[in-house]
Amino acid sequence: MSKKILIPEMVVITKIIHLRGKRVIIDKDIAELYDVPTKRLNEQVKRNLMRFPKTLCFN
């Protein structure tokens, strides 16, 4: 069973930066929002590429 995590909108908005004309959130900040280590977040993205469209992630 997955647990739902509610993150206040203003917390997310403060994590957004503008990079090369795009709005992005750095992996470190996403991991912090979900209270997981950045390493684990990146591992899960690599293991589940089909769940993360190319428009959502970049290297």
Phi, psi and omega in degrees: 000131179271145178260142180272136179245123178259120180245126180302139183305318182295329177294316180294316182301322180291342180273345182284131175237162177257122183224119180052040177079008180242152173269124184224159169236127182289147182305323178301319180288322177296316179300320178296319179299323182264003176057049175228155176294144180304321179303316181292320177301312180295324176298316181294323177297315179297322181284339185233050184303329181293335180276347183240095182299155181301332179287347181265329184235150171212160181253000000 
